[in-house]
Amino acid sequence: MNSSFIPVILAGGKGTRFWPLSRQDRPKQFLSLDGSSRSLLQATADRLLAIAGGWDSLWVITSSQISQGVREQLPDLPNQNLLIESQGMDTAAAVAWASLEIKKRYGEEAVIGFFPADHWIADQEAFVHTLSAATQLAASKAAIVTLGIKPTFSSTGYGYIEQGEKIGSFNELPAYHVNRFTEKPNRETAETFLSTGRFSWNSGMFVFRAGVVLEELHTHAPEIIEPLEQQGPDIYPQLPKKSIDYALMEKTTLAYVLPVEFGWDDLGDWNAIERLLKKEGTPNVELATHLGLDTQGAIIYASDPEDVIVTIGLEDVVIVRDRNVTLIVKKDRTQDIKQILKTLEADPRFTNLL
């Protein structure tokens, strides 16, 4: 891997399903959720620096609301490598703008990788090996390469990628043309996908040459790329709010997938903490001072070590204490945190909780 590979961290997300720990002034990517001292954003930068070769080749795109926090988290990031969105318009606009800027600086042959700021990856060596394969594929042909995670269970929370014809191997990893992308399926469909052995989870990580992705955006998402080319980032708030999956990946014929295994989790909600930190033989995951009686299957977190959480007769719950909020939710209802936040946003009494 060399300086012609430009990794871009997508750091504009809000991480609302980790509320109340994740808030407007401290989104999920600023948190450490795996017990380490590094935030998710810092850990992502650490991984990619080893591939990029240094800070000069690492880029970050984020929102104006948290750009100062990004600078504090990544003080060595060059200012010219930080793109600040005036308003978050989802990943299609972010990919389009960053790709345009990188093309201006490095040319259309530059290989770009896009990586969410808030994912957990277990095996750095396997991750580097995979990125080398993806870069080789992207450099060798007109390809938009996605990293597909080999499923370990029939998840209904992830999108799926169906692999088609094998086109060869890169860095000893097989690569396939993408047959289709499927958004979050129901349980029966997910189980069917797993039984075929042809499906991967959509990791949201992509690699391609600048010229290739810009041409495909012109074909499939002209309403995004053309205003950016003609008017620059000032037009940002007027762009359509679309994901890169919907705007491009589900439409392009140049999508390829590398099914990979390096230990991955998108840390979508509080249940991810259990997947990462649950120890065999222990009834709960405890990131707090906890005194429990007849409590099992719980995820318990307190940001203040002086706070004590006491539970009696509870099962399969998430309890989070942070600053002025305590959240108690059944583990199978954590997706509904977003609904609670909508209620809080609509009530001026609770704006300080967001």
C-alpha positions in Angstrom: 0.0 0.0 0.0 1.4 3.4 -0.9 0.5 7.1 -1.1 -1.7 6.5 -4.1 -4.2 5.0 -1.8 -6.2 7.7 0.0 -8.4 6.5 2.9 -11.3 8.7 3.9 -13.1 8.4 7.2 -16.8 9.1 7.2 -17.2 10.8 10.6 -20.5 12.7 10.3 -22.8 10.2 12.0 -24.8 10.8 15.2 -24.9 7.3 16.7 -28.3 8.0 18.2 -28.9 4.4 19.2 -26.2 4.8 21.8 -28.0 7.6 23.5 -27.7 8.8 26.3 -23.9 8.2 26.1 -23.9 9.4 22.5 -25.2 13.0 22.2 -25.0 15.9 19.9 -21.8 17.2 21.4 -20.3 13.7 21.8 -21.4 11.4 19.1 -20.7 7.7 19.0 -17.4 8.0 17.1 -15.9 10.1 19.9 -16.6 7.2 22.4 -14.6 4.2 23.4 -17.0 1.2 23.6 -14.6 -1.7 23.7 -12.9 -0.9 27.0 -9.8 0.7 25.3 -8.4 4.2 25.8 -8.9 5.1 22.1 -12.2 6.4 20.7 -13.8 4.7 17.7 -12.6 7.6 15.5 -9.1 7.4 16.8 -9.0 3.6 16.4 -10.2 3.9 12.8 -7.5 6.5 12.1 -4.9 4.3 13.7 -5.9 1.4 11.5 -5.8 3.5 8.3 -2.6 5.3 9.1 -0.7 2.0 8.9 -2.1 1.6 5.4 -1.9 5.2 4.1 1.6 5.7 5.3 1.0 8.9 7.3 -1.3 11.8 8.1 -0.8 13.5 4.7 -2.7 10.8 3.0 -5.6 10.4 5.5 -8.8 12.4 5.0 -11.9 12.9 7.2 -15.3 14.2 6.2 -17.6 15.3 9.0 -20.3 17.8 10.0 -19.8 21.4 11.1 -21.4 20.6 14.4 -18.7 18.2 15.5 -15.7 19.4 13.4 -14.0 20.9 16.4 -14.3 17.6 18.2 -12.7 15.8 15.3 -9.8 18.3 15.4 -9.3 17.6 19.1 -9.5 13.9 18.6 -7.1 13.9 15.6 -4.8 16.8 16.2 -2.2 15.6 13.6 -4.7 15.6 10.8 -3.8 18.3 8.3 -6.5 21.0 8.0 -6.6 20.6 4.2 -7.6 16.9 4.7 -10.6 17.7 6.8 -13.8 18.3 4.8 -16.6 20.0 6.8 -20.2 19.5 5.7 -22.4 22.5 6.3 -25.3 20.1 6.7 -25.3 16.3 6.9 -26.8 14.9 3.6 -26.0 11.2 4.1 -23.2 9.2 2.5 -23.8 9.8 -1.2 -23.0 13.5 -1.0 -20.0 12.8 1.3 -18.5 10.3 -1.1 -19.1 12.6 -4.1 -17.6 15.7 -2.5 -14.5 13.9 -1.1 -13.9 12.1 -4.4 -14.0 15.4 -6.3 -11.5 17.0 -3.9 -9.2 14.0 -4.0 -9.3 13.9 -7.8 -8.3 17.6 -7.9 -5.2 16.9 -5.7 -4.1 13.4 -6.8 -5.8 12.8 -10.2 -8.5 10.4 -11.4 -6.2 7.3 -11.0 -6.0 7.8 -7.2 -7.5 4.8 -5.4 -9.8 6.0 -2.6 -11.2 4.0 0.3 -14.2 5.1 2.4 -14.5 3.8 6.0 -17.1 4.6 8.7 -15.6 6.1 11.8 -17.6 4.0 14.2 -16.8 0.3 13.4 -14.9 -2.2 15.4 -12.3 -4.5 13.7 -10.5 -7.3 15.6 -7.7 -8.4 13.3 -5.6 -5.5 12.0 -3.3 -7.8 10.0 -6.2 -9.3 8.1 -7.7 -5.9 7.6 -4.5 -4.6 5.9 -4.3 -7.8 3.8 -7.9 -7.2 2.7 -7.4 -3.6 1.8 -4.3 -4.5 -0.2 -6.5 -6.9 -2.2 -9.2 -4.3 -2.7 -6.7 -1.7 -3.9 -5.2 -4.2 -6.4 -8.7 -4.9 -7.8 -9.7 -1.2 -8.0 -6.4 -0.3 -9.6 -6.6 -3.1 -12.2 -10.1 -2.5 -13.6 -13.1 -0.2 -13.5 -14.5 -1.5 -10.2 -16.3 -0.2 -7.2 -15.1 -2.7 -4.6 -17.1 -3.4 -1.4 -15.9 -5.4 1.6 -18.5 -8.1 2.4 -18.4 -9.6 5.9 -18.9 -13.3 6.0 -22.1 -13.7 8.1 -21.9 -15.5 11.5 -25.6 -15.5 12.2 -28.9 -14.6 10.4 -28.9 -10.9 11.2 -31.9 -8.8 10.3 -30.0 -5.6 11.1 -27.5 -5.6 8.3 -27.8 -5.2 4.5 -26.7 -8.2 2.4 -24.6 -8.6 -0.8 -25.1 -11.5 -3.1 -22.0 -12.6 -4.9 -22.2 -13.6 -8.5 -19.5 -14.7 -10.9 -15.9 -15.1 -9.6 -13.6 -12.7 -11.5 -10.3 -13.9 -10.0 -8.2 -13.5 -6.8 -6.4 -10.5 -5.5 -3.8 -10.9 -2.8 -5.0 -14.5 -2.4 -8.6 -13.4 -1.8 -11.4 -14.3 -4.2 -13.4 -11.5 -5.8 -16.9 -11.7 -7.2 -19.2 -9.5 -9.3 -22.1 -8.3 -7.2 -25.5 -9.8 -8.2 -27.6 -7.6 -5.9 -27.8 -5.6 -2.7 -30.6 -6.4 -0.3 -31.6 -4.1 2.6 -32.3 -5.5 6.0 -34.2 -8.7 5.4 -36.7 -10.5 7.7 -35.5 -13.5 9.7 -36.6 -16.1 7.3 -34.9 -14.4 4.3 -31.7 -13.9 6.3 -31.6 -17.6 7.1 -32.2 -18.4 3.5 -29.3 -16.1 2.5 -26.9 -17.8 5.0 -27.9 -21.3 3.7 -26.7 -20.5 0.2 -23.2 -19.4 1.2 -23.4 -16.6 -1.5 -24.2 -13.7 0.7 -22.1 -11.3 2.8 -23.0 -8.5 5.2 -22.7 -5.0 3.7 -19.9 -3.4 5.7 -20.2 0.1 4.3 -16.5 0.1 3.3 -15.8 0.8 -0.4 -12.6 1.1 -2.5 -12.4 2.6 -6.1 -10.5 4.9 -8.4 -11.6 8.5 -8.2 -12.4 8.7 -11.9 -14.4 5.5 -11.9 -16.7 6.5 -9.0 -17.2 10.0 -10.4 -18.2 8.7 -13.8 -20.6 6.2 -12.2 -22.1 9.1 -10.1 -22.7 11.0 -13.3 -24.6 8.1 -14.7 -26.6 7.1 -11.6 -26.7 10.2 -9.4 -26.3 13.3 -11.5 -28.5 15.2 -9.1 -25.7 15.0 -6.6 -22.5 15.1 -8.5 -23.4 17.8 -11.1 -24.3 20.5 -8.6 -21.2 19.8 -6.6 -19.0 20.1 -9.7 -20.7 23.3 -10.9 -21.2 25.2 -7.6 -19.0 23.5 -5.1 -19.8 22.7 -1.5 -21.9 25.8 -1.0 -24.7 23.8 -2.7 -24.5 21.1 -0.1 -27.7 21.8 1.9 -29.7 21.6 -1.4 -28.5 18.2 -2.4 -30.7 15.1 -2.1 -30.2 13.2 1.1 -29.3 9.7 -0.1 -27.1 6.9 1.1 -24.3 5.8 -1.3 -25.9 2.3 -1.3 -29.2 3.7 -2.6 -27.7 6.4 -4.9 -25.0 4.2 -6.5 -24.3 0.7 -5.2 -27.7 -0.7 -5.9 -27.6 0.6 -9.5 -24.0 0.3 -10.8 -22.9 -2.7 -12.9 -19.3 -2.2 -11.6 -19.8 -3.4 -8.1 -17.5 -6.2 -6.9 -17.3 -7.8 -3.5 -14.5 -9.3 -1.5 -16.0 -11.7 1.2 -13.7 -11.2 4.2 -13.1 -12.2 7.8 -11.3 -10.0 10.1 -13.7 -9.7 13.1 -16.1 -6.9 12.5 -19.0 -5.1 14.1 -20.8 -1.9 13.1 -21.6 -1.2 16.7 -25.2 -0.3 15.7 -26.7 -0.2 19.2 -26.1 -1.2 22.8 -26.4 -4.9 22.1 -23.1 -4.7 20.3 -21.4 -4.2 23.6 -22.5 -7.7 24.6 -21.0 -9.1 21.4 -17.7 -7.5 22.1 -17.3 -7.8 25.8 -19.4 -10.7 27.1 -17.2 -13.2 29.0 -18.1 -16.8 29.2 -19.6 -17.8 32.5 -20.6 -14.2 33.5 -24.3 -13.3 33.7 -24.0 -9.7 32.6 -21.8 -7.2 30.8 -20.9 -4.6 33.4 -19.2 -1.3 32.6 -20.2 0.2 35.9 -20.2 -0.4 39.6 -23.1 -2.9 39.8 -24.7 -4.8 42.6 -27.2 -7.3 41.3 -29.6 -9.8 42.7 -31.2 -12.4 40.3 -30.1 -10.3 37.3 -28.8 -11.8 34.1 -28.4 -11.0 30.4 -28.1 -7.3 31.3 -25.8 -4.7 29.8 -25.0 -2.1 32.5 -23.0 1.1 31.9 -22.3 4.2 34.0 -20.0 7.0 32.8 -19.3 8.1 36.4 -17.4 5.5 38.4 -19.0 6.8 41.6 -22.5 6.0 40.4 -23.7 2.6 41.7 -26.4 0.7 39.8 -28.4 -1.8 41.8 -30.7 -4.3 40.1 -33.1 -7.0 41.4 -34.8 -9.6 39.3 -34.0 -8.2 35.9 -33.3 -10.1 32.7 -32.2 -9.0 29.2 -32.2 -5.3 29.8 -29.8 -2.4 29.0 -29.2 0.1 31.8 -27.2 3.3 31.0 -26.4 6.1 33.4 -24.8 9.2 31.8 -24.8 12.7 33.2 -28.4 13.6 33.8 -30.1 10.7 32.1 -30.8 7.1 33.1 -32.0 4.8 30.3 -33.6 1.4 31.0 -34.7 -0.6 27.9 -35.3 -4.2 27.0 -32.5 -5.5 24.8 -34.9 -6.2 21.9 -36.3 -2.7 22.0 -33.0 -0.7 21.6 -34.0 0.3 18.1 -36.8 2.4 19.6 -34.3 4.8 21.2 -34.6 6.8 18.0 -38.3 7.2 18.6 -37.7 8.5 22.2 -35.2 11.1 20.8 -37.9 12.4 18.4 -40.1 12.9 21.4 -37.3 14.7 23.3 -36.6 16.9 20.3 -40.2 18.0 20.1 -40.3 19.1 23.8 -38.3 22.2 24.8 -38.0 20.9 28.3 -35.6 18.1 27.2 -33.3 19.8 24.6 -30.5 19.6 27.2 -30.7 15.8 27.0 -29.9 15.5 23.3 
